Amino acid sequence: MTYVRALLPYTGGINPSHSDLIARPPATSTDAILEDPGSKIWIPYLDLASKYDNDLVHNWRDDMDSLLIFAALFSASVTAFVIESYNSLVQDTGEVTISVLLQISQQIANGTHSPAAVRPSFQPASIDVAVNTLWFLSLAFSLTCALAAVLVRQWARQYLRFPRSFSSTSEQARARQYVFENMEWWKMDVVVEAIPALLHISLILFFVGLLLFVRAVNFTLAAYLLCFSAIGGTAYTLLTITPLIFSDCPYKTP
């Protein structure tokens, strides 16, 4: 039999001891009415509130699960590009070795022993710095989105768990109203709906960096990629703005 902790009335002093917290079986609706006739007022409220909260948390979990899957796959893809582009920010030791060996062979061939020329310090190209900056930021936003999705799942679980930790229906009703008002005060729904925006920003940064990366390799390929990105960006903008203008448009995003 499952037992929960129930807080009994305390009359001993300011700070109750552990002896005032005892375990007893959770009360059913019938038991609650028999123990506290006034509790039957709260049963319809708890039924409606439970249905509302379960639907709300279910929607949050579905959204966060989708974000976690996409963010994980996208982060893995961005990481592969970052590993490739990161090499452009550091000096290639192989090229340095070849340059030194070539200089030594030229000195031996000329029969001279002049001191080695001072090589200029390595400076990565500005486009390489820009590409890596955009891709590292994209990866950071994607991982932040995944972390936020995990936190939302934990918040949702705590939101449902706290009222159920009380035994009587009146205490459950007050606890539920307490957490619900706190959720509204702290704009938790706004925070949850803003999390997908992190993934959108990550995608935009990645595509901008991809355009710069491809442009340095092949201009024709970059032009095709730019056209595709422009079409996709225009479609995304229209699908986002249209529901704000036409209330009957089904393409609504958070």
C-alpha positions as CSV (number, residue, x, y, z in Angstrom):
1,M,0.0,0.0,0.0
2,T,1.3,3.4,-0.9
3,Y,1.7,6.0,1.8
4,V,2.1,9.7,1.6
5,R,3.1,12.3,4.2
6,A,0.2,14.2,5.7
7,L,0.6,17.3,7.9
8,L,-1.6,17.0,11.0
9,P,-2.6,20.0,13.1
10,Y,0.3,21.1,15.2
11,T,-0.2,22.6,18.7
12,G,3.2,22.2,20.3
13,G,5.1,25.3,19.5
14,I,6.7,27.3,16.7
15,N,8.8,24.6,15.0
16,P,7.1,21.2,14.6
17,S,9.2,18.2,15.2
18,H,9.4,15.1,13.0
19,S,6.9,13.4,15.4
20,D,4.2,15.7,14.2
21,L,4.6,14.4,10.6
22,I,3.1,10.9,10.4
23,A,2.3,8.6,7.5
24,R,-1.2,7.6,6.7
25,P,-2.9,6.2,3.6
26,P,-4.1,8.8,1.0
27,A,-7.7,9.8,1.5
28,T,-10.2,8.9,-1.1
29,S,-13.1,11.2,-2.0
30,T,-15.5,9.3,0.2
31,D,-13.1,9.3,3.1
32,A,-12.4,13.0,2.7
33,I,-16.2,13.8,2.8
34,L,-16.6,11.7,6.0
35,E,-13.7,13.3,7.7
36,D,-14.4,16.8,6.6
37,P,-17.9,17.4,5.2
38,G,-16.8,20.8,3.8
39,S,-14.3,19.1,1.6
40,K,-16.9,18.1,-0.9
41,I,-16.9,21.6,-2.1
42,W,-13.4,21.2,-3.4
43,I,-13.8,17.9,-5.2
44,P,-15.4,19.4,-8.4
45,Y,-12.7,22.1,-8.4
46,L,-9.9,19.5,-8.1
47,D,-11.4,17.4,-10.9
48,L,-11.5,20.3,-13.3
49,A,-8.1,21.6,-12.2
50,S,-6.6,18.2,-12.6
51,K,-7.9,17.9,-16.1
52,Y,-6.6,21.3,-17.0
53,D,-3.2,20.8,-15.4
54,N,-2.7,17.4,-17.0
55,D,-3.5,18.7,-20.5
56,L,-1.2,21.7,-20.0
57,V,1.7,19.6,-18.7
58,H,1.1,17.0,-21.5
59,N,1.4,19.7,-24.2
60,W,4.5,21.1,-22.6
61,R,6.1,17.7,-22.4
62,D,5.3,16.9,-26.0
63,D,6.8,20.2,-27.2
64,M,9.9,19.8,-25.1
65,D,10.4,16.2,-26.3
66,S,10.3,17.4,-29.9
67,L,12.7,20.2,-29.1
68,L,15.1,17.8,-27.4
69,I,15.2,15.4,-30.3
70,F,15.7,18.2,-32.9
71,A,18.3,20.1,-30.8
72,A,20.3,16.9,-30.2
73,L,20.4,16.1,-33.9
74,F,21.1,19.7,-34.9
75,S,23.9,20.1,-32.3
76,A,25.6,16.9,-33.7
77,S,25.4,18.3,-37.2
78,V,26.8,21.7,-36.2
79,T,29.6,20.0,-34.2
80,A,30.7,18.3,-37.4
81,F,31.0,21.6,-39.2
82,V,32.7,23.2,-36.2
83,I,35.4,20.5,-36.1
84,E,36.1,21.1,-39.8
85,S,36.2,24.9,-39.6
86,Y,38.1,25.1,-36.3
87,N,41.3,24.1,-38.1
88,S,41.3,27.4,-40.0
89,L,41.8,29.3,-36.8
90,V,45.1,27.6,-35.9
91,Q,48.4,27.5,-37.7
92,D,49.0,24.3,-39.6
93,T,52.1,22.7,-38.1
94,G,52.7,20.7,-41.3
95,E,53.0,23.8,-43.4
96,V,55.4,25.3,-40.8
97,T,57.6,22.2,-41.0
98,I,57.6,22.2,-44.8
99,S,58.5,25.9,-44.8
100,V,61.5,25.3,-42.4
101,L,62.8,22.3,-44.4
102,L,62.5,24.3,-47.7
103,Q,64.5,27.1,-46.2
104,I,67.2,24.8,-44.9
105,S,67.5,23.0,-48.3
106,Q,67.9,26.4,-50.0
107,Q,70.6,27.4,-47.7
108,I,72.5,24.2,-48.2
109,A,72.2,24.5,-52.0
110,N,73.5,28.0,-51.9
111,G,76.3,27.2,-49.4
112,T,75.2,29.9,-47.1
113,H,74.6,30.0,-43.4
114,S,72.4,33.1,-43.1
115,P,70.1,33.2,-40.1
116,A,66.6,32.0,-40.6
117,A,64.1,34.6,-41.7
118,V,61.6,35.6,-39.1
119,R,58.2,34.2,-40.0
120,P,55.2,36.5,-39.5
121,S,52.8,35.6,-36.8
122,F,49.8,33.6,-37.9
123,Q,46.6,35.5,-38.4
124,P,43.4,33.7,-39.4
125,A,41.4,35.1,-42.2
126,S,38.5,37.4,-41.2
127,I,36.0,35.2,-43.0
128,D,37.2,32.1,-41.0
129,V,36.8,34.0,-37.8
130,A,33.2,35.1,-38.8
131,V,32.2,31.5,-39.8
132,N,33.5,30.0,-36.6
133,T,31.9,32.7,-34.5
134,L,28.5,32.1,-36.1
135,W,28.8,28.3,-35.8
136,F,30.0,28.3,-32.2
137,L,27.1,30.7,-31.3
138,S,24.7,28.4,-33.1
139,L,25.9,25.4,-31.2
140,A,25.7,27.4,-27.9
141,F,22.0,28.4,-28.6
142,S,21.1,24.8,-29.6
143,L,22.6,23.3,-26.4
144,T,20.9,26.1,-24.3
145,C,17.6,25.1,-25.9
146,A,18.1,21.5,-25.0
147,L,19.0,22.4,-21.4
148,A,15.9,24.6,-21.1
149,A,13.7,21.8,-22.4
150,V,15.0,19.5,-19.7
151,L,14.3,22.2,-17.1
152,V,10.7,22.7,-18.3
153,R,10.1,19.0,-17.9
154,Q,11.3,19.2,-14.3
155,W,9.2,22.2,-13.6
156,A,6.1,20.6,-15.0
157,R,6.7,17.5,-12.9
158,Q,7.0,19.6,-9.8
159,Y,3.9,21.6,-10.7
160,L,1.8,18.4,-10.7
161,R,3.6,16.8,-7.7
162,F,3.3,19.5,-5.1
163,P,-0.5,19.7,-4.6
164,R,-0.7,15.9,-4.5
165,S,1.6,15.7,-1.6
166,F,-1.2,16.8,0.7
167,S,-3.9,14.5,2.0
168,S,-7.1,16.5,2.4
169,T,-8.9,17.9,-0.5
170,S,-9.0,21.4,0.9
171,E,-5.2,21.4,1.3
172,Q,-4.8,20.1,-2.2
173,A,-7.1,22.8,-3.6
174,R,-5.2,25.5,-1.8
175,A,-1.8,24.1,-2.8
176,R,-2.9,23.8,-6.5
177,Q,-4.2,27.4,-6.5
178,Y,-0.9,28.5,-4.9
179,V,1.3,26.9,-7.6
180,F,-1.0,28.0,-10.4
181,E,-1.0,31.7,-9.3
182,N,2.8,31.5,-8.9
183,M,3.1,30.0,-12.4
184,E,1.1,32.9,-13.8
185,W,2.9,35.5,-11.8
186,W,6.3,34.3,-13.0
187,K,5.1,34.0,-16.6
188,M,6.1,30.4,-16.9
189,D,3.9,29.9,-20.1
190,V,5.8,32.8,-21.7
191,V,9.1,31.2,-20.9
192,V,8.1,27.8,-22.3
193,E,6.8,29.4,-25.5
194,A,10.1,31.4,-25.9
195,I,12.3,28.3,-25.8
196,P,11.8,27.4,-29.4
197,A,13.0,30.8,-30.4
198,L,16.5,29.8,-29.2
199,L,16.5,27.0,-31.7
200,H,15.3,29.3,-34.5
201,I,18.1,31.7,-33.7
202,S,20.5,28.8,-33.8
203,L,19.3,27.8,-37.2
204,I,19.6,31.3,-38.6
205,L,23.2,31.6,-37.3
206,F,24.1,28.3,-38.8
207,F,22.8,29.1,-42.3
208,V,24.5,32.5,-42.3
209,G,27.8,30.9,-41.3
210,L,27.2,28.2,-44.0
211,L,26.7,30.8,-46.7
212,L,30.0,32.5,-45.7
213,F,31.8,29.2,-45.6
214,V,30.6,28.1,-49.0
215,R,31.2,31.5,-50.5
216,A,34.9,31.1,-49.7
217,V,35.0,27.7,-51.5
218,N,32.8,28.2,-54.5
219,F,30.8,31.3,-55.5
220,T,28.3,29.4,-57.7
221,L,27.4,27.0,-54.9
222,A,27.0,29.9,-52.5
223,A,24.6,31.6,-55.0
224,Y,22.4,28.5,-55.1
225,L,22.5,28.2,-51.3
226,L,21.6,31.8,-50.9
227,C,18.6,31.4,-53.2
228,F,17.4,28.4,-51.2
229,S,18.0,30.2,-47.9
230,A,16.1,33.3,-49.1
231,I,13.1,31.2,-50.2
232,G,13.1,29.3,-46.9
233,G,13.5,32.5,-44.8
234,T,10.7,34.2,-46.7
235,A,8.3,31.3,-46.2
236,Y,9.2,31.1,-42.5
237,T,8.5,34.9,-42.1
238,L,5.2,34.6,-43.9
239,L,4.1,31.6,-41.9
240,T,4.9,33.5,-38.7
241,I,3.3,36.8,-39.6
242,T,0.2,35.6,-41.4
243,P,-1.5,34.1,-38.2
244,L,-1.1,37.5,-36.6
245,I,-3.1,39.2,-39.4
246,F,-5.7,36.5,-40.1
247,S,-7.1,34.8,-37.0
248,D,-8.4,31.8,-39.0
249,C,-4.9,31.0,-40.3
250,P,-3.9,27.5,-38.9
251,Y,-0.1,28.1,-39.3
252,K,0.4,29.3,-35.7
253,T,3.7,29.1,-34.0
254,P,4.5,30.0,-30.3
